[in-house]
């Protein structure tokens, strides 16, 4: 969130922040996806700004650990408290949110290029 301020400053996530508010354009969709998944897992009253990071929501959202890494919040999660993907799947029922596949690097890059092209097109059409 470096575009919002220094790491030592008091900055918070807002759901309506555009991707440009972050130094990494993939952060905003990840955090928004986590918020959506956490609300599906823990209920609509779940507030990601006040609640600790949910290991189950991270595992469902990111399809487990890929190459030993969580999709978001790696250092904020205690591996001893986070259920494994097989444990999450075993506890799932028909009403549980589905475990999502993590987008590949090429998919993320393609989305970033598409957003950049739309922004450039808007700039060319409306500024010039």
Residue pairs with C-beta under 8 A, 6 or more apart in sequence:
1 11
1 13
1 21
1 22
1 23
1 27
2 22
2 23
3 20
3 21
3 22
3 23
4 11
4 17
4 21
4 22
5 11
12 49
13 31
13 48
13 49
15 32
15 35
17 28
18 28
19 25
19 27
19 28
19 29
19 115
21 28
22 28
25 112
25 115
26 108
26 112
29 111
30 71
30 72
31 48
31 72
33 61
33 100
34 48
34 57
34 58
34 61
34 71
34 72
34 73
35 48
37 57
37 60
37 61
37 97
37 100
38 46
38 48
38 51
38 54
38 57
39 46
40 57
40 97
41 54
41 56
41 57
41 60
41 96
41 97
42 51
42 54
42 57
46 54
53 72
53 73
53 76
53 77
55 77
55 78
55 81
55 82
55 83
56 82
56 83
56 88
58 70
58 71
58 72
58 73
58 77
58 82
59 65
59 70
59 82
59 83
59 84
59 85
59 88
59 99
60 88
60 97
60 98
60 99
60 100
61 71
61 72
61 100
62 70
62 71
62 72
62 100
62 102
63 71
63 85
63 99
63 100
63 101
63 102
64 84
64 85
64 88
64 99
65 85
66 102
70 77
70 82
71 102
83 91
85 99
88 99
89 99
92 99
103 111
